[in-house]
Structures are given as structure tokens and as C-alpha cells.
Amino acid sequence: MLWVEDQHEEGPVEEISQTLSISKILSKFLVSLGINEVESAKKFLNPKLAYLSDPFDIPGMALAVDRIVKAIDNKEKILLIGDYDVDGITSTVIVKKNLIALGLNPMHITPKRKTEGYGLTKEVLNRGLKMGPINLVIALDCGTNSKEEGESLHARGIDLIIVDHHQAKEKFESQSIQINPHLHENKGEPWRFLCTAGLAFKLVHAILKHLRQKGVKKAFEINPKDSLALAGLGTIADLVPLRDENRILASFGLKYLKEKPSVGLHALLAQANILSNSILDSEDVAFKIAPRINACGRLDDAEVATSLLLETDQEKSKLLAQSMNDYNEERKGIESKLTENALQQAKNSFSNRPAAVVCGQGEYWNPGVVGIVAGKLSSSLGKPCIVLAQTDNECKGSGRGVEGVNLVHSLAQCAKFLSHWGGHPAAVGLTLPKHNLEAFKEEFIKVVENDTGGSFPEQSLRIATTVKQEEVQESLLDDLRNLAPFGQDNPEPILAIKKIRLANEPKKIGTGSHFRFSIHNGSSAIAGIAWNMSDRIPPTSTDLDLAFRLRWNYWNGRKNPQIILENWRVSN
């Protein structure tokens, strides 16, 4: 693996360090992120709610607020339709809770993945409209490409507001009100890359601002900050760039999730074994909270997650959180079997091809889990991978890409073989008739080959900066904490130490797949751990270069710095 260390211009590093009175290492981290100006660095290090832009800056917001306020004034019937992932579920709950507080009683519905598919489909609409007479439908995290469904609602005299951040597959005139930054030219706005949970927060903020200006008493009784935990949760889980307003929402979302969780979120945190004395970070969301919410939708029962986030009774919340945990354990078992099968198929049939499209059917080929497996395959094989679950007449699944491949662009060139598709450049969902499978495989691989020349860059490890042994101290952890929360476009820095020897012989732990070690950092030693690297244990008698992350380790009521080893090599 190629180690690529960031290069830093000395001028901006010195200026930011001296002006803001921060360490040179922290200044280097900021410059690595492309933050070269003092004012930008100051805002990045100190995100504030006051930095959020006026929600009415977003196109479509004023129209959406006017229509919702009309519904409030006339006590109209509203149906919320949200996607079955974390972003869609948190968006639904944000809007529903605030509309209830404003005196409405909106209904909500979440699509069943297996029978109704993704988003604003005819199937989910038919089920939703049976719930009673509806005046307004609000689609959350879906609907951008639902042209026919929108026309159907208009023909019935039902208005539609779409709050979404997915890219449009084609341009068409819509009679709906749309809040979607990606339908407009990118001018670098701070709200450009908000996910739907972020857009839902902005929508609620705009409604309350409008009503307060009108002197509506209820609007003054509702605090938009109460929606921050859910907005931050959706933002981190949906892997949007954690810059600008996303960084603000993620930062304050984690703060409110830790300090002021709702009854349902409190039960979920407890079920996920998140310790009360630990610092809640984006990794907790990504690996402990989000998987439990997503597992419900993946196994076709997303309503369990929505119910938990709406619940106010402690005992009911505990039961729902336990149910979500059970779903997550079931999901992990299915995922393990499916990954093993899909990886073997990819290696057997696509080892010399620039992409892989694997398909299967049976007990473990669950359409709700294929996205996770596609991500594991693309990471492991270093190329775009699509994983499809086959039913009697169709194949449904997900694709995950690699750097240099835009999957939305790739699928657009294969659209003649597909019945449904959409998503982001790095992650897509698709459905196709079974009889088109072989033709699609060849066309997709051909498209990827034409776009990339059939080769991808050598896998590399980005090193933020090289540090000295004695610099691996708590002060360095404080610098890293100032950069959090980490995520898309703000990765956790990987550090390097060069020409160092381990303090002792590494010891295998757990099942034998991992090992512990330690290094000297001046007057004492600091412990380290290497996950799934026991097949490549470094020697103790040779000078080594270590690439690692530095974190706090919480154990038995104590916290100590700990090295998380990413890679190692023999020093030159």
C-alpha cells in the first residue's frame, strides 16, 4: 500500500497557528483539509448555530412554508412519507414532532422495502392514501424522481412537497414544491450538501420563523434546538460532507444527543452500550446507533425505528430498542453469510474485470443487506461492485463505487436494462428484470472500462502528518478533538511515526485476529491495538514506520490515550 503524506505550505500553517494561538500540528491538519485562511479556520474549529444561514435562502423553502402554514391554519390532513434509512426516518420524526406541536396530527408511512420499494412509489402511496382523506403529502428523502406519482397526486387534488437531496435522473416539469439543493446550480452555498434530515431541520426552522413573525404563540413555545439530535444523527449516518452547515448540525447533534436525548434515543443509546462517561462521537453513530435503526428497514420493519424515535414512554422505548437490537443481530448474521458468498462469486467470475456484478437468491440474499455487502466488496476488491438479490422475475440490489467512478453516470448509460435506479455517485440502488441480468452485467462492466481505462489508482493511505514519539501525548488528542466530528470530507487524521521500535512483543488477543503492542513516548509507554492484523505482526528488533489513529480508550472508569494501528512498514 502506498503511503501519501500531506504536504503543507509553511505560510498558512504559521499564520493560522500564530493568529489563533493553536499548535502547529493542529494548523497542519486544517491546511490538509484545504482550510488556508484564518477566518475559515476559526469557524471550522468553533462551529456555532449562529453561523447557520437563513433557511429561506434555499430555493423552494418559502413556497413549502406557505403551503404548510396554510395546512396548519385550515387543520388539513397531512401524510408524511419518509425513506426507510436513518436519514428518511429522522426526517420524518423531525417534521412530525414539530407539526404535532403546532396543532396538527399528521399521519406517516414508511415504505416496505421488499414489496413497495424505495421512496414515493405507487405501492406506498396506495397504502398511505387508504389511511384517510389527505390534503397534502410531504415526501422526505425521496420523491425527486417520482414524476408519475406526483402527477397522480395532482390529478387527485392532493398537493405534494418533496424534501430530498438525491440527484435527478432527468429534467422534467413538476407541479410539486421541491426543496432539493441538487436541482439548482452549485454556487458553493453552505447548505448545498445537506441531507434530508438537515433540510427537515431547516424547514422546521423556517416554519417557526414565519409563524413567530406573525405572532403565533405556539411557535414561541417550540425550540428548534430540540430537533438537533435527530438532524445530527441523520447527517452523520448519511455520509454527507461534514463541512459548512453539515459540520454545525453534526457537532450540535452529537452534543444534544449526549446531553438531551429524547426518551426513545436514550433507550437506543443504552441498548447500544454507549457509556455515559465517554465522549459521543461520529463513530458511535456510524457503528452503534445507525446500524440499529437501518436494520429495521433492511429487514422490512422500519416502523419499529420510527416508533422508537416518536415514543415518550420509557418502558415502551426499552422494548422497541431491544427489538431493534434483535433486528441488528439478525442483520449481522445474514450479512456475514452473504458477504462470504458474494465475495467468492466476485473472485471467481470478475477477478480480471474492472467491476463486479454478483447476484444470487435464497435465504441469505436479502435485498435489505446487499448495500452493506456491496460496500465491503468494493473496499476489498478496489473496484465498483453491484450486489443483487434475485426473486422470481427481477433482481434488486445496490452498488458501491470507488474513487474515479460515478455510479449514477454509469447506470445512466445502462438505463435500457433497468426498471428502477437512482442514488449518489458513490452509492446506488437498482432493480432490473431477471432476463436483462447478463446483458446488464456486460454493459455495466463495459461502461466502467471505458470510463476508467480498466485500471484504478493503487490503494493508498493518506497520512496527515508525521509526529515524533514524544508528541504522542494527551495534548495531541486535544488537537484531534478540535477537528471532530469526523466523517465524509473531514476524515479522522492518520498520523505516522518513523524509525521507531516497539516497546515489547505484540500479543494476540480475542479470537487471535487482533494484537496489542506498545511504544515509548518519552518517559512512559502508550498502548496500541491492531484490529484484524494478526497475520502481519511487526517485529520488535527492527526500526518501523507506524501509521495510526490516536484515540481515548475508556476502560474501568478510566481513559487513556491509545494507538489504533492502520499499517506498518520496515523503515528505510
N, C-alpha and C positions, 0 to 999 in steps of 0.2 A: 504494500500500500504506500502511495506517495504522500509524504508529509509536506504540506504547503503552509509556510508561516506567513502571517500577515505582515506587510511592510508598512511602516508608519512614517509620515512626514514629520520631521522634528519640530517644525514651526507650529502647526496646530496643536501638537501634543504639549509643547511647552506653554503655549498661550492659554489653553483650556486649563491645564494643571495649575498655573500660577493665578489666573484670574478667579477661578472657582475654589482655590485652595484645596485641591484634591490630589491624590497620589498620581505619580506619573504612570503607573500601571493602569489605574482606572481611566486616565486620559487616553492611554493607548487603546483600551477596549472601546471607548467611544469613537475614536478615529477609525478603528476597524469596522465599525458599523456605518461609516460614511458620515458621521457627525463631526464636522470640522469647525463649526462656529460656536462661539461661547454661548450665545443665547439659545441655540438649539440644544446644546449640551445641558444647559441649566434646566430647560423644560423637560428634557428626557429624564434627568436624574430626579426631578421633583414634579411628577405628574399631578395635576390639580383638576378638580371638576370645573373650576373657573375657566380652564382652557378649552372646554367643550364649546363648539361653535353653536350658533343659533340653529335649532332643529329645522326652522323654516327655510334654511339655506338649501336643503335637499329638495330637488325637483319632485313635485307631486305631493309634498307634505301638506301644503295649505289646502289643496283640494280634499285630501284624505281627512284632515281635521274638520273641515266644514261639513263633510258628509257624516262623520261620526258624531259631531256635536248635534247635527240635525236628528240623528237617531236617538241621542240622549234626550233631547227636548221632546221628541214625539213618542218616547218609550217604545221604539221599534224593536223587532226581533232580529238578533244578530247571530250568525253561525260562524264560528272560528274553525278553520281547517288548517292544522299545522302538520309539518313533516314528522316522521317517527324517530328522528335522531335528536341529539341533545339540543341543537340549535332550534329545531322546529318546536320541540316540547317546551323549552324555556321561553321561547317567543309567545307561544300560546298562553302560557301561565301568566306572563307579564301583562299581556293585553287583557286577559280575562279578569285577573285580580283587580286591575285598575278600573275596568268598566263596571264591575260589581260595586266597587267603592263609589262610583259616580251614579249609582242608582239603577243600572241595567242588570239583566240576568241573562248574559249571553250563553248560548249553547256552544259546545265544542265537540270536535270529532277528529280522531287521528286515523289515517289510512291503515288498513291491514295489509302488510307488505305482500303476503302470499296471494291474496285474492283481489286486492284493489290497486296494487302497485304504488308507485311513488307519486305523491303530490295530489294536485287537483284533477283527479281522474273522474270520468263519468260514473264509475262504480262508487267512489266515495261520496260524490255529490248526490247520487240517488239515495244512498243510505242517510246522508245528512239531512236532505230536504224532507225526509219522512218524519223527522223529529218535530215538525210543526211548521206553521206558516213563517216564512223567512223574508225579511225586507232587505237585508244586507249580508253578504258573505265577505269575510276577511280571510284571505289565504296567506299563510305565514310560512316562509322558507320553501315556497313552491308557487306555481301558477304563471311564471313568466312565459312559459312555452305552451300554456293551456289555451290555445286560441279557440278551439271548438267548444270547450267547456264554458269559456267566457261568453261566447255568442249564445250558447244555450241559456245561460242565466239571464242575459239581456232580453232574450225573447220571452222569458217568463216574467219580466218586470222586476228582476232582482238585481240590485247593484252589487258590484264587485270591487273590492280594494285588494291589491296584491302588494304584499310587503316581502321582498325577496332579494337575494344577492346572486342568483345564478345567471349565467350568461344566456342571452337569447340566441337560439339556433338560426333564426331568420327574422327579418323585419316584417312586421305586419301592423296594421292599424288596430288599436284596441279601444273598446268602449269602456274599459275598466280604468280605475285610478291606480297608477303604479308608482310605488316607491322602490326603486331599484337603481342604485348608483351606476351600475354597469350598462344601463340603457342610454347613458349620456357620455359625452366626450370627457375623457380624463384630463382634468386641469389641475391635478395634484391636491384636490380638496382633502381636508383632514378626515372627512367621513367617507372617503372613496371606497375603502375596503372593509367597511363594517359588515359583519354577518347579520343575519336576520334578528338575532337577539339584541344586537346593538341598535339596529333600525327600529325594533319594537320599543326599546328604551327611549329613543329619540321621538318616536310617535307619541308615547305617553307624555313625555316632557312637553311636546308641542300642544297636546290637548289641554294639559293643565295650565300651561302658559296662556293659551287662548281664553280659557274659562276664567282664570284669575283676572285677566284684563277686563272681562265682562262683569266681574264682581261676584261670580258664583261661589257661594260659601263653601260648598263641598270641596272645591278644587284647592282651597287653602288648607283643608284638613288632611290632604293626601301628600305624602312626601315622596317625590320621585326617587330619592335615595333608597327607598325600600325595595326598589326593583334592581338595584346594582348587583346584588349577589347572583341573581339569575342571569343578568346581562353579561357579567364577567364569566360565569360558568359556560354559557353558550359561546362566548367569544374565544375562550381558550380551547374548548373542545372542538370547535370547527376549524382550527388551524388557519385562521386568517392572520395576516401580518400584524405582529404586535408592535405597531408604530402608531403615532398620532393618536386619534381617539380610541383606537383599539387598545393601546397601551394604558390609557387612562381608565377605560372600563375594566380591563383585566386587573389592574392594580387595585382599584377600589372594590371591584367584585370580590377579590380574594380577602380584602380587609373586612367587608361586610359578611362574607360567607363564614369567616372565622369568628367575628365578634357579635354579629346579629343574625344568625341563621334562622329561617322560619322553622316551625315545628317539624315539617317534613324534611327539610335539609338537615336539621340537627340529627334526626333519626338516621339519615343516609350517611352522615359523617361518622356516626357511632358504628354503624354496620361496616363501614369501610376501614375501621380501626385507625382512624386519624386521631392522633394523640392531642389532647388539649394543650399540652405544654410545648408542642412543636410549632414551627413556622409553616403555615399553609402555603404551598407554592403551586405553580402551574403543573408540576409533575403529579401532585396529588389529584388534580382534576383529570389529567390525561390518563392516568393509570389506575386510579381508585374510584373516582366518582363517575366520570363519563362512561366507562365500560358498563357500570351497573345500570345506568339509565338507558344506554344504547342496547343492552342485552334484551330488554323488554321488547323493543321494536324488532330486533333481529329474530326473535322467536315469536313474533306476531301478536304481542300483547302490550303495545306501547302505552295503553291506557293506565296500566299499573303505575308507570313512572309519572304520568300527568297527574294521576290521583294523589300520589305522594306529595308532589310539589304544591298541590292545592289544599292538602289536608291540614286541619288545625287541631286535631285530636291526637294526643301523644301515643296512646295505645294503638290506635289505628295506624299511625305513622310507623310504629315499630313493626307491625305485621306486614305492611307494604314494603318497608325497607328489607325485611327478611325475604319476602317473595322476590324482590329484585336481586338480592344476593344469590338466591337459588337459581334464578334465570342466568345469572352471570357464570355460575359454576357449570351449568349445563352448556352454556355457550363455549366455555373454555374446552370442555371435553370434545364437543363437535369440531371446534376449530383445530384442535391438535390432530385428530384423525384426518380431517380434510386437508390440512397443510401437508401432512406426510404423503397422502395420495396425489395431491396436485403437484407437489414438487417432483415426485418420481415421474409423473406424466410429462412434466415440462422438460426434465433432463433427458428422457427417452426420445421425445419427439421434436424438441426445439433447441437442442444443445448448440447447434451451429446456425441458428436463425437469430435475427436481430430482435425478435419479440416472441412471446409465447401466448397461445390461446388454448387453455385447457378446459375440458368440460366433462361432467360426469353426472350420474344420478344414483339415488339410493339414500340410505339412512343419514349419511354424514354430509351429503351435498345439499346444504341448506342455503337458499338464496340470501338469507339474512347474515350469513357469516362470510360469504365469498369476498367481500370487500377487504376484510382484515387479512384474509389469506392472500389476496392479490398483492397487498402491500408487502407482506412477508416475502413473497416470491420475487417481486421486482427489486427489493432490497438485497435479497440473497443472490439473485442471478445478474443484477446490474443491467436490467433491460425492462421495457414495458411488458406488463403481464395482465392478461384478462382471464378471469376465472368465472365460469358459467355453470349454473346448476340446471340440469335438463329435466323437464316434465314430459308429459306425453307428446305435446305438439310444439313446445317452444323451449328456448334456452334463455335464462335470465341471470344476469350477474353484474360484476363490477370490474373495472380496470384501474390499475395504478401505474403511473409513469415514472420516468427518470429525467434527470436534467437534460435538456435539449429536445424533448419530445412534448408537443402539445396534444394531449389526447382528444380534446374537443375538435381540433383541426383534423386529426387522424380519422376520427369517427365520421366527421362530415363527409369525408371522401369515400366512406363505406356505407353511406346512409341508405343506398338502394337495397341493402341486405337487412336493414334493421326496421323493426316496427316501433320501437321507442328508444331514445337515448338522450343523454344530456349530462351536465356536470361542470367540472372545472378542468383547466389544463392538465393538472396532475392526478385527477380522480374523476372517474365517470361511472355511470350506470347505464346498462343497455339491455334490451330484450330483442330477440330475433326468432323467426320461425325455425324450427328444427331442420327443415330441408335446406336452409341457407347457411348452415353452420360451416361446412367445408369451404364453400366459396368465400364466406366472410373471413375465415382464417387466412386464406391465401391473400386476399385483398388487403387485409389489415397489415400483414407482415410486409407485403409489397410497399404499402404506403410508408411504413416506418423505415424501410430500407431506402426508399427514395429520399426521404426527408433527412436521414442521418448518414447516408453512405454505408450503412450497415455496421458502423462502429460507434462506440461511446468512449468518452474520456476514461482513462484509468481511474479506478476508485481512489479517492484521496481523503486525507484527514486534514481539516483546517485547524491550524494552530494559531491561537490568538496572540500569544507572546511566549517567549522563553523566560523563565524565572530562575532565580538562584535558590539553592536549598534553604538558606536562612530566611528567604522571603515567604516560605510556605507557613504562614502564621495566621492567627485569627484576624489580623488587620486585612489580610488578603481576602478572607471570607467576607469581611465587611464591605470591601470594594465590590465583590461579586454580588452581594445582596442589593447594592445600589442599582445594579443593572436589571434585576428581576422586575416583573415576571418574564421568564424565558419562553420562547416559542418561535413560531414562524417569523422569519426576518429579524429575529433577535435571539439567536441560538446561545445556549449556555457556553461560555468560553471554554475551549480546551487549551490547557497550559502544557508547557514542556519543561522538563529539567534534563540537562545534558551532562554526560560524563559523571554518572552517579553510581554508587554500588548499594545494593540492598543491605539493610541492617541485619537481616537474618534469613534463614532458609524459608522460602514460601511453604505454606501448609495448606493442603486441600481441605475444603470444608463442605458441609451439607452432603449432597449426593456424590461429591467428588468432582463436580463440574466446575467449581469455583476455587479460588485460593486466596489466602490472606498473606500479607507481607508488611514490611515497614521500612521507612527510610529515616535517616537522621536529618534534622532541620536545625542544626546548630547545637544547642545544649541538650535537646531532648529528641525523641523519636515521634514520628507521626504514622499512624496505622493506615494501611491501604487494603483495598479489596479488588479482585478482578473477577467479573462475572463471566461464566461460560468460556474460560480461557485456560482450563487446566491441561489442555492438550498442548499448550505452549507456555510452559513455566520458564521464566527468565533465570539465568544462572546468577550466583552470588559472587563469583570470583572474577567477574568481567565488568568493565565500565559500560553503563547502559544509558540510553536516552528513553525517558518515560513521557508518554502523552497521557494526560489525565484531567479529570474534573475534580474540583475541590468543594466539599460539602460538609455540613454539620451531620454528625451521627448521633442520634438520640438513643440512649440505652440506659435502663435502670435509673431514670430520673436525671441523668447527666447528658451533656452534649460535648462532643469533642470533634476537632477537625478530622476529616477522613478523605483519603485519596481514592477516587474511583478510576481505576486504570482503564484506558481506552486502547492503548497499543504500546509496544516497546520494541526497541531495536538495539543491536550492539553498536556502541559509539564508534565513530570513525577515528 
